[in-house]
Amino acid sequence: MSAQLTLESKLPLPSSDVRIPVLGLGVCVSSRCEQSVLSALEKGYRSVDTAQIYYNERETGTAVNKFLSQNPSIKRSDIFVCSKLWEVDLSRSDMPTSFDELCNSGPWPLNSLEAGHTTYSREGALAGIRKSLETSGLDYFDLYLLHNPRPGAAARHEAWLGLQEAFKSGKAKAIGVSNWSPQHIDNLMAHSDVDILPAVNQIEFHPWNQQRVILDYCRSKGIVVTAYSPLTQGKRLGDPVIKKISEKHDKTAAQVVLRWCLQMGISIIPKSDRDARIAENADLFGWSLHDEDMAQIETLDEGQKGNIGEWDPFAYE
């Protein structure tokens, strides 16, 4: 597979006719989301990943629609857009109004899951995707995810029923989850009214947190794993093993890490707001890592100790 990978390569999704590009642009914490999305699309990216909690669904959709209007030979169906439902209604008056405000605020009810405060219900999920579509200015999402498992099994089940309805009505061409463990998915699929397998599980994934239990499980079910923070937010790119391999191939450390993810069968959504870095992150094709390179990188795994974010899927029942 790795030898045939190109910028146009896609992975098939279960329970859907949709295929997800192996490379996309992540826009979490983007300081210039619209410009970055436009830059990526102009450089050949055809996948963009946003979320309600990123507070930039509007900028993402604006960029996609602007790009399409400027490039009439490219159709909406050529661009893959993913968004995600957050666990709390962010339009509440006690919620931050921007990602910067979120990051700079003190304790606030982000995780307030009292009755009526969570979006993880059937109606809450349907209302959530309607809100995401309205905000983004898009007619549908190619993929819509439940962003985390935290509200609990009963709430996850109800929210999934809402996403199933959104899928069947065409508002989402595929549906999936993020930060879920195998047990979360097994518990969900045990319900008789659940008839759609999550197409994607988006998790933190990189050489230092390889999530092998989740990866093996998803592979066994045909679920595509998408890696967020594949570059560890730059925190681990000075690793001597990565540096040695990058020198061997005359590539950057970031390119080696991203190429390793691709050769592991993972779709990736690296984030950048720098045009040059967006282009660099797409220069992953026409070359490949050798078997010994792959084996050396696999030895770097630290399990959840290598987690550079807050999410350990196994920490939630």
DRENMI-284207 format. One record per residue (C-alpha): residue number from 0; residue in three letters; z, y, x. Coordinates in steps of 0.02 Angstrom, whole numbers, plus 50000, padded with zeros to 5 digits. Layout:
BEGIN
(NUM 'ALA' (Z Y X)) ...
//
This chain:
BEGIN
(0 'MET' (50000 50000 50000)) (1 'SER' (50050 50125 50134)) (2 'ALA' (49881 50125 50220)) (3 'GLN' (49794 50175 50058)) (4 'LEU' (49912 50316 50011)) (5 'THR' (49831 50485 49979)) (6 'LEU' (49886 50650 49905)) (7 'GLU' (49810 50586 49742)) (8 'SER' (49908 50422 49742)) (9 'LYS' (50011 50383 49586)) (10 'LEU' (50133 50248 49531)) (11 'PRO' (50124 50166 49359)) (12 'LEU' (50270 50195 49242)) (13 'PRO' (50337 50059 49126)) (14 'SER' (50332 50082 48937)) (15 'SER' (50196 50212 48959)) (16 'ASP' (50014 50239 49008)) (17 'VAL' (50072 50378 49124)) (18 'ARG' (50064 50370 49313)) (19 'ILE' (50176 50480 49421)) (20 'PRO' (50108 50562 49580)) (21 'VAL' (50194 50499 49737)) (22 'LEU' (50220 50679 49795)) (23 'GLY' (50287 50823 49693)) (24 'LEU' (50374 50989 49717)) (25 'GLY' (50558 51002 49673)) (26 'VAL' (50615 51175 49617)) (27 'CYS' (50805 51158 49614)) (28 'VAL' (50882 51315 49691)) (29 'SER' (50710 51393 49710)) (30 'SER' (50721 51578 49745)) (31 'ARG' (50537 51608 49700)) (32 'CYS' (50496 51466 49583)) (33 'GLU' (50335 51532 49506)) (34 'GLN' (50259 51576 49675)) (35 'SER' (50312 51410 49753)) (36 'VAL' (50240 51308 49610)) (37 'LEU' (50076 51403 49621)) (38 'SER' (50073 51379 49809)) (39 'ALA' (50101 51192 49791)) (40 'LEU' (49968 51172 49657)) (41 'GLU' (49844 51269 49762)) (42 'LYS' (49880 51151 49907)) (43 'GLY' (49841 50997 49804)) (44 'TYR' (50010 50950 49733)) (45 'ARG' (49995 50888 49554)) (46 'SER' (50177 50858 49511)) (47 'VAL' (50321 50979 49482)) (48 'ASP' (50503 50937 49445)) (49 'THR' (50617 51059 49354)) (50 'ALA' (50771 51046 49240)) (51 'GLN' (50871 51145 49115)) (52 'ILE' (51013 51166 49241)) (53 'TYR' (50893 51241 49369)) (54 'TYR' (50863 51389 49253)) (55 'ASN' (50680 51396 49301)) (56 'GLU' (50587 51297 49168)) (57 'ARG' (50508 51462 49114)) (58 'GLU' (50444 51503 49288)) (59 'THR' (50382 51325 49312)) (60 'GLY' (50283 51326 49150)) (61 'THR' (50216 51500 49184)) (62 'ALA' (50150 51443 49354)) (63 'VAL' (50070 51287 49282)) (64 'ASN' (49984 51383 49142)) (65 'LYS' (49928 51520 49262)) (66 'PHE' (49856 51391 49382)) (67 'LEU' (49761 51306 49241)) (68 'SER' (49690 51471 49180)) (69 'GLN' (49630 51510 49356)) (70 'ASN' (49556 51336 49382)) (71 'PRO' (49463 51286 49224)) (72 'SER' (49398 51125 49302)) (73 'ILE' (49578 51061 49310)) (74 'LYS' (49654 50998 49148)) (75 'ARG' (49835 50999 49092)) (76 'SER' (49830 50810 49099)) (77 'ASP' (49796 50823 49286)) (78 'ILE' (49967 50903 49317)) (79 'PHE' (50128 50804 49299)) (80 'VAL' (50279 50906 49243)) (81 'CYS' (50455 50834 49233)) (82 'SER' (50610 50917 49161)) (83 'LYS' (50784 50856 49118)) (84 'LEU' (50915 50874 48982)) (85 'TRP' (51083 50939 49044)) (86 'GLU' (51243 50871 48966)) (87 'VAL' (51301 51038 48895)) (88 'ASP' (51204 51165 48793)) (89 'LEU' (51170 51301 48921)) (90 'SER' (51130 51428 48787)) (91 'ARG' (51314 51437 48737)) (92 'SER' (51394 51607 48761)) (93 'ASP' (51517 51540 48890)) (94 'MET' (51379 51469 49001)) (95 'PRO' (51306 51555 49155)) (96 'THR' (51136 51635 49127)) (97 'SER' (51061 51594 49297)) (98 'PHE' (51077 51465 49434)) (99 'ASP' (51147 51598 49552)) (100 'GLU' (51282 51639 49426)) (101 'LEU' (51319 51455 49406)) (102 'CYS' (51340 51431 49594)) (103 'ASN' (51447 51587 49617)) (104 'SER' (51561 51565 49466)) (105 'GLY' (51733 51490 49469)) (106 'PRO' (51790 51349 49354)) (107 'TRP' (51695 51353 49191)) (108 'PRO' (51656 51225 49055)) (109 'LEU' (51500 51150 49134)) (110 'ASN' (51574 50978 49106)) (111 'SER' (51653 51019 48939)) (112 'LEU' (51615 50866 48835)) (113 'GLU' (51724 50897 48684)) (114 'ALA' (51648 50859 48514)) (115 'GLY' (51506 50980 48481)) (116 'HIS' (51493 51036 48661)) (117 'THR' (51380 50900 48731)) (118 'THR' (51192 50888 48707)) (119 'TYR' (51204 50699 48728)) (120 'SER' (51173 50651 48548)) (121 'ARG' (51014 50604 48456)) (122 'GLU' (50993 50777 48380)) (123 'GLY' (51056 50861 48538)) (124 'ALA' (50923 50776 48643)) (125 'LEU' (50785 50819 48520)) (126 'ALA' (50844 50999 48513)) (127 'GLY' (50856 51000 48702)) (128 'ILE' (50677 50947 48733)) (129 'ARG' (50616 51069 48600)) (130 'LYS' (50710 51207 48692)) (131 'SER' (50639 51152 48860)) (132 'LEU' (50462 51155 48790)) (133 'GLU' (50488 51325 48710)) (134 'THR' (50560 51396 48871)) (135 'SER' (50423 51324 48981)) (136 'GLY' (50279 51369 48866)) (137 'LEU' (50212 51191 48882)) (138 'ASP' (50155 51080 48739)) (139 'TYR' (50231 50922 48812)) (140 'PHE' (50317 50854 48967)) (141 'ASP' (50243 50711 49065)) (142 'LEU' (50420 50651 49098)) (143 'TYR' (50587 50702 49024)) (144 'LEU' (50752 50636 49091)) (145 'LEU' (50935 50624 49045)) (146 'HIS' (51000 50718 49196)) (147 'ASN' (51161 50621 49224)) (148 'PRO' (51268 50480 49153)) (149 'ARG' (51431 50577 49144)) (150 'PRO' (51457 50595 48956)) (151 'GLY' (51488 50407 48936)) (152 'ALA' (51400 50254 48866)) (153 'ALA' (51404 50301 48681)) (154 'ALA' (51336 50476 48714)) (155 'ARG' (51203 50410 48833)) (156 'HIS' (51145 50288 48699)) (157 'GLU' (51132 50422 48566)) (158 'ALA' (51041 50542 48681)) (159 'TRP' (50918 50405 48729)) (160 'LEU' (50877 50376 48546)) (161 'GLY' (50830 50560 48538)) (162 'LEU' (50718 50543 48690)) (163 'GLN' (50637 50389 48612)) (164 'GLU' (50591 50496 48462)) (165 'ALA' (50523 50632 48576)) (166 'PHE' (50419 50501 48666)) (167 'LYS' (50349 50428 48505)) (168 'SER' (50304 50601 48440)) (169 'GLY' (50214 50647 48601)) (170 'LYS' (50333 50782 48660)) (171 'ALA' (50365 50676 48816)) (172 'LYS' (50232 50559 48885)) (173 'ALA' (50368 50459 48974)) (174 'ILE' (50559 50462 48974)) (175 'GLY' (50687 50414 49103)) (176 'VAL' (50856 50446 49181)) (177 'SER' (50934 50523 49334)) (178 'ASN' (51086 50472 49435)) (179 'TRP' (51108 50311 49335)) (180 'SER' (51175 50146 49402)) (181 'PRO' (51104 49975 49354)) (182 'GLN' (51253 49949 49237)) (183 'HIS' (51212 50109 49144)) (184 'ILE' (51034 50049 49114)) (185 'ASP' (51086 49871 49068)) (186 'ASN' (51213 49938 48943)) (187 'LEU' (51082 50051 48867)) (188 'MET' (50952 49914 48849)) (189 'ALA' (51079 49797 48765)) (190 'HIS' (51068 49902 48606)) (191 'SER' (50951 49831 48475)) (192 'ASP' (50884 50004 48432)) (193 'VAL' (50832 50039 48611)) (194 'ASP' (50653 49981 48636)) (195 'ILE' (50594 50090 48781)) (196 'LEU' (50646 50052 48959)) (197 'PRO' (50680 50206 49066)) (198 'ALA' (50519 50237 49163)) (199 'VAL' (50603 50327 49308)) (200 'ASN' (50775 50338 49388)) (201 'GLN' (50785 50496 49491)) (202 'ILE' (50919 50482 49625)) (203 'GLU' (50967 50553 49793)) (204 'PHE' (50872 50446 49917)) (205 'HIS' (50841 50466 50103)) (206 'PRO' (50871 50365 50263)) (207 'TRP' (51058 50401 50261)) (208 'ASN' (51084 50357 50078)) (209 'GLN' (50960 50220 50035)) (210 'GLN' (51040 50169 49869)) (211 'ARG' (50989 49988 49900)) (212 'VAL' (51076 49916 49746)) (213 'ILE' (50990 50040 49632)) (214 'LEU' (50824 50025 49723)) (215 'ASP' (50821 49835 49713)) (216 'TYR' (50870 49838 49530)) (217 'CYS' (50737 49965 49483)) (218 'ARG' (50605 49869 49578)) (219 'SER' (50652 49712 49481)) (220 'LYS' (50627 49805 49316)) (221 'GLY' (50470 49901 49364)) (222 'ILE' (50566 50066 49354)) (223 'VAL' (50500 50197 49475)) (224 'VAL' (50630 50276 49589)) (225 'THR' (50604 50461 49624)) (226 'ALA' (50696 50535 49773)) (227 'TYR' (50776 50705 49757)) (228 'SER' (50845 50787 49914)) (229 'PRO' (50738 50669 50020)) (230 'LEU' (50756 50792 50165)) (231 'THR' (50947 50801 50148)) (232 'GLN' (50930 50989 50124)) (233 'GLY' (50890 50989 50311)) (234 'LYS' (51063 50928 50358)) (235 'ARG' (51013 50766 50446)) (236 'LEU' (50842 50803 50518)) (237 'GLY' (50910 50818 50695)) (238 'ASP' (50950 50632 50699)) (239 'PRO' (50895 50561 50868)) (240 'VAL' (50809 50409 50789)) (241 'ILE' (50704 50522 50679)) (242 'LYS' (50669 50640 50823)) (243 'LYS' (50606 50498 50933)) (244 'ILE' (50492 50432 50797)) (245 'SER' (50426 50605 50758)) (246 'GLU' (50381 50633 50940)) (247 'LYS' (50293 50464 50944)) (248 'HIS' (50181 50511 50798)) (249 'ASP' (50168 50698 50840)) (250 'LYS' (50242 50739 50670)) (251 'THR' (50393 50839 50615)) (252 'ALA' (50558 50757 50574)) (253 'ALA' (50533 50805 50391)) (254 'GLN' (50363 50723 50386)) (255 'VAL' (50433 50562 50460)) (256 'VAL' (50573 50555 50331)) (257 'LEU' (50456 50590 50186)) (258 'ARG' (50328 50465 50248)) (259 'TRP' (50465 50334 50262)) (260 'CYS' (50512 50365 50080)) (261 'LEU' (50331 50345 50026)) (262 'GLN' (50313 50182 50121)) (263 'MET' (50470 50121 50034)) (264 'GLY' (50375 50139 49870)) (265 'ILE' (50470 50294 49816)) (266 'SER' (50399 50450 49735)) (267 'ILE' (50468 50608 49815)) (268 'ILE' (50499 50788 49760)) (269 'PRO' (50546 50888 49916)) (270 'LYS' (50592 51070 49883)) (271 'SER' (50533 51220 49983)) (272 'ASP' (50501 51404 49950)) (273 'ARG' (50401 51427 50111)) (274 'ASP' (50213 51410 50095)) (275 'ALA' (50197 51335 50269)) (276 'ARG' (50332 51206 50234)) (277 'ILE' (50255 51163 50065)) (278 'ALA' (50093 51126 50159)) (279 'GLU' (50185 51030 50296)) (280 'ASN' (50274 50921 50168)) (281 'ALA' (50105 50871 50097)) (282 'ASP' (50034 50819 50267)) (283 'LEU' (50092 50640 50244)) (284 'PHE' (49928 50550 50226)) (285 'GLY' (49798 50479 50344)) (286 'TRP' (49936 50411 50457)) (287 'SER' (50080 50290 50435)) (288 'LEU' (50241 50233 50514)) (289 'HIS' (50238 50068 50606)) (290 'ASP' (50343 49919 50551)) (291 'GLU' (50463 49948 50695)) (292 'ASP' (50482 50131 50643)) (293 'MET' (50524 50079 50466)) (294 'ALA' (50651 49953 50528)) (295 'GLN' (50736 50079 50642)) (296 'ILE' (50751 50206 50502)) (297 'GLU' (50824 50076 50384)) (298 'THR' (50969 50054 50505)) (299 'LEU' (51024 50235 50473)) (300 'ASP' (51091 50196 50299)) (301 'GLU' (51271 50254 50271)) (302 'GLY' (51280 50209 50087)) (303 'GLN' (51365 50338 49978)) (304 'LYS' (51446 50412 50134)) (305 'GLY' (51275 50486 50165)) (306 'ASN' (51276 50575 49997)) (307 'ILE' (51239 50759 50027)) (308 'GLY' (51255 50805 49843)) (309 'GLU' (51390 50775 49712)) (310 'TRP' (51315 50624 49627)) (311 'ASP' (51374 50447 49652)) (312 'PRO' (51299 50349 49507)) (313 'PHE' (51432 50215 49524)) (314 'ALA' (51573 50340 49494)) (315 'TYR' (51539 50348 49306)) (316 'GLU' (51574 50214 49177)) 
//
